[in-house]
Amino acid sequence: MRGGELAPCAIMCYYCAVPAKRPAHARRLGRPPGPFARHRDVADALRRRMKAGDWKCLEVLPSLRALARSTQSSVSAVRLALDLLAAEGQIAANPRGRWVVARDRFLMASGRGPLLLVFSHPMENTAPGSYWMELQRGVVTAAGRMQVPLLMLHDHALQDGQPRGFLDLPLCGVALAGRFGAANLRAYERLPLPVSYLDTPSEGYDLHSASADNEAIGYDATRRMLALGHRRIACVRFVLLTLREIDPDARERQAGFVRAMREAGLDAGSVFNHIPGKSPQHSIMAMLRKRPAYTAVFCVGVTTAQTVASVAQAEGVDIPRDLSLCCVQGQGNREPFSGPVLDFHEIALRGALLLDRPKRPAVRERLPAAWRDRGSLTPPRGA
């Protein structure tokens, strides 16, 4: 000790700050491993086996104990060896915490694994500007900004089941698009990596999400109809028959409709169901036959508006002469409906970029809508 300073190898006594004598067994503690440490030999052996093809790219490595037995070394030495190989980009951890052979094939210069995009239904409508293509385009843009590869899965079976094999990959995160069952979303919650729900509110789930500001959208659309003089206004919501529940976006847009109607002192209970694929649409037929007749209807989505327009034509109800109609739609929509317009590319982009954040706390972004007037919303006759 010189000038009141302690020698570098001294240990300070916790109570009196007097140098304590280093016990003999402590000489090994805290010292960085030497160049010929056992774990480096283990890393060399594992590296040779991967190069020889014993474990192919993206194959999950055996457990620590199994590797310790095969290399005749300790579990701690194997753990240090795997950390060394991970730093080199030879292996990467998958969502289950297992090591996977990477060999730089699916890793970029940043050393990160791919982003997995999961659609809950087959990608059949691939027309430019369509809803699903805009979501896909937004995720592609996000993957480019994050400098990670992109993998995409799409199938109806993914509504209630996870892509098990793909969760063995060293993923940087998972983006969900479409509608998923509650049990499936709980399973995604338990993954030890970020998961983001695109264009769907994730309230009630510990997931990131980016979605439309649905209640504000429903409220604004209803206020516009009220401003035109409509007092008999109905709301048609979307029901997910496969999941046996009201669409989450539709539920929030309905809440905006109800709030605006109650503020105006009007009946807020005029809510009807649209069930895709069901024929005939008894609920919509009942709405159109109601007396006194409704003069305007707020539809929560384009497919719902298309169904209402089709049933109205069959019932002899003209839009917009007899019935004004507005609906929530995307920028690429070409139907002649007025209503709030959403930028699904931006929603998907913002949602996918949330995978750059830690898994917790969950971040939920809400995006506003623009308004498009295409002549389907007019003052009621006689107003």
N, C-alpha and C positions, 0 to 999 in steps of 0.2 A: 504494500500500500504506500502510495506516494502522495503527499499534499492532501491527505484526508480522503483520497479516493480509494475505492476497493479494487483489488485485482480482478481482471475479467472473469476468472474462474471461481471467484469467491461466491458464497451463498449468504444472503442477508438473513439474520435471525429475525423472525416475524415480530418479536416483542421489543427487542432492544437495539435493533439495527447494528448489531455487532457481528462481524464476519464469523460464520460458523464453519467448523471443520467439515469438509466434504467427506461423506462416508465413502468407503472403497467401492461399494456397489453402484454409486451414483456417477462414476466416471463415464459410464456408457450413455447416461440419460441426456437427452437434448443435443447430442452430437450428430451432425448430419452423416448419413451413411456413406461409407467410403466407396471408391470407384469399383471395388471388387466385392461389394455387398451381395448377399445371397439373392436378394430380390432382383438384382440386375441379371444374374444367371438365369433366374426363372423367366424374366421378361425375354431374354434371348431365346430360351427354349420355346416359349409360346409363339414368339415371332417366327421362328423357323417352322413350326407346325402349321401356322396360318399360311405361310408362303408355300408350303408343300401341299396345301389343300386339305389338311385334316379337318379344318373348319372353313366352310365356304363363306363368301360375302353375305352378310345379313343373317348368318346362323348364330343362334344363341349359344354362348359358351357354357360349359359345365359349371356346377356350383363351386364355391371356393374350396370346400372340403375335397371335392372330387379332383380339382386341379392340384391341390396340395398333395394328395396321394399319388397322382400320376407324375408329379415333378419331385416327389420325395422331399418336400419342404414344408414349412409351417404355413398356417393359414395367413398369418400376418405378412409373411414374405410374398405370398401370392397376391394379397391385397395391394401391397406396395407395387408389385410388378404390373398389376392391372391399371393402377393409377398412372404408372409411367407410360403404358401403351395407350391409355386414353389421351394423355397429353400429346402424344405423337399423332393422334387421329387414327390409330390402328383399330380401336374399338370405341364404342359409345354405349351409354346406358339407354335402355328402352323404358317405356312408361311403367313397366313392372319392376324396375330396379335391377334388371339382369343385364349383363354385358353382352353386346352383339358385335360381331366382326364387321367393321366398317370399311377398312382399306381405302378410304377416301372416295369410294364410288358414289355414295349418297351424301357425302359431306362436302360443303363448300369451304372456301378459304377461312370462313369464320369458324369452322369446326362445329357447325350445327347440323342437326338432322333435318329431314324433310317435314313440311307442313302437310297434314292429312286433311283433305276436304271430303266430308261425308254428306251425300245427298240421300234423303229418305225415300226417293223414288227414282225410277229409271230416267235418264236424261234423254227424253224423246223429242222435245221441242227445242231444237238447236238453232232456230231462226235468229238472225242478228236483231238485237233489241228486245228479245223475249225476256221474261222475268228470270228464268233459270240461267240464261246466257249472261245476263247482266250481273247476277250474283257470282257466276264463275269468273267473269272478267274482273270483278272487283278483287277476288281472292288471288287471281294471277298477278294483278298489279301489286298487291300486298306482299306476295312471295318474292317478287322482284325487288321490292324495296328492302325486304328483310334479308335478301341474298341467300335464300334457302330453296331447295328443290320442292316441287309440288306433286303430291299424289292425290288422285281423285277416285272415289268409290260412289256408286249410285245403284240402289236397288230397293224394292219395297221391303225386303226382309230387314233392312237396316233401321226401320221404324222402331222395332222392338228388340233388336239384337245388335251386338257390337261386332265389328270386323276383327275377330280374335287374332288371326294371323298377322294382321297389319299392326296390331298393338305390340308386337314383338320387335318392331323396328325402332331405331333410335330417333323418335319423333321430337320436333321442337314444340309441337302443339297440334290441336285438333279443332277444325272449324266445322260446325254443324249447320246444315241448310235444309229446311223442310220442317216436317212435324215428327216428333219423336215421343214415344210413350214415357210416362212418368218414371217407371222402373228403369228404363234405359237411360234417362237423364240422370238419375241417381247414380247409376254405374259410371257414367262419365264424370260425375262429381268426384268420385273416389280415385280417379286417375291422378298420379302424382305429377301432372304436367298441365299447362294452361289449356283450357277448352273455352271456345267462344261460340255462342249461338247467334247465327246471322238472321237479321230481319224477323226476329221473334223475341219478345220480352222474356227475360229469364228470372223474373221475380219468383221467389219460392225455391230457387235453385242456386247453388254456389258456383255459378258459371259467369264468365264475361258475356256481354251481349251488346249488339248495336241494332237498334230497331227504330221504327217510326215513332214519333210523338203521337201515339194513337188517340188518346183521349182528347188532346187539343185539336186533332184533325177532325174527329167526329163532332166536336163542339162547334168548330168554325163552319163546317159544311152545313150543320143544322141552322146556325145563325144566319147564314146566307139565304137559306130557304125561307126562314121567318121574315127576313128583310124584304123579300119579294112579295110578301102577303100570304104565304101559305100558313094554314093553321091545322089542317088535317095532314100530318106527316107521319109516315111509317118508316121503320128501320128493318132492313133484311140482313140478317147475320149468317155467317157460314158455320155449318156444323160438320165436324170431322167424324164421319160415321165409323171409320176404321179404328179411331181411338176413343169413340163414344164420348166426345166432349165438344164444347164450343171452341172454335178456333181462338187462341189467345189474343191475336190482334183484333179479331172481331169483338171479343168481350170488352176490350178497352175502348174501341171506337163506339160501341153501344153505350158505354158509360158517358162518353162525351155527348152523344145524342140525348140521353136521358137528362143530363145536367142542363143542356140548353132548353129543352122542352119544359122542364120544371121551373126554370127561371122565367120563362114566358107565361107560366100559369096554365100550361096545356097538358093534355094526356100524354104521359111518357111511357105508357105500357103497350104502345103499338109496335111490338117487336115480333118479327116472323122469321122462320127458319128456311134456309136454303141447304138442302142435302144433296151434294153432287152425286150424279149417277142415279138418283132416285126418280122414278117416273110413275105417275104424274106428280108434280110438285103441289101437293094438297095445300100446304101452308100458304104458298104464294097465290094460288087460286082463291083461297079464302080471303086473302088481303085485297085482291082486285074486286071481289064481289061484295066487299063490306059496304054497308050503307049507314050514314052518308059516306060517300066515296072519299078515299084519300086523294089529295091533289098533288102530293109529292112523296118521293121515297128516297131514302138514303141507303145505298148499298155499300157494304164494307169492302167489296172487291170487284174486280172486272168480271170474273166468272159468275158471280152472283147477279151483277147487272145484266149480263147476257141472258141469264135464265129468266130474270124478271121481264126483260124486253120480249123474249120469245113467248112466254106465257101470256103477256099482255096482248101481243098480236093475235094469239089464238082466241083470246077473250073479247076481241074487238075494241081494245083500249089503245088509243093512239098516244104515242110519245113524241113530242111533249104537249100536244094539244089537250089531251085528257089527263095526262099524268106526267109531271116533271120528274126527272131522274138524275141523280148524281152518284158517282161512285169513286172510291179510292183506286188509283191506277198508277202504272209505271210510265216512265218517259217514252218507252217504245210502244205504248198502246195505241192502236189505230181505230178503236171503236168510237162512235160518235157520242160519247158521254162527257158531260162536264164533271168537274170534281177535283179533289186534291191529287197532286202528282208527286210521286216519290222517285228519288234517284237511287235505284237499287244497287247500282255500281258503287256509289259512295257509301251506302250502308254496309255492303259486303267488305269494302276496302277498310272502313273504320273498324268493323268487327274483327277482321283478320289481323289487323295491326295490333289489336289488344293482346295477341299471343306473344308479343314482344315484352309484355309486362309479366310480373310474377303471378302465380296462380291465385294468390290471395293478397289483398281483399278483391272480391269480384267487382269489376268496373262495368257499369251499364250506361251506354250512351243513347241519347234520344235525338233523332233528326227531324226537323220540320218538313212540311210539304209546301210546294208551290200550288197555284190554282190555275186550272185550264178551263176555258169556256168554249164548249162546242155546240151550244144551242139546245141542249136537252133539259135545261133548267130555265123555265119562264114563269112569269106571274100567273096565278090561277085565273081561269076564265071568269070574267065579270069583275075582276079586281080593278 
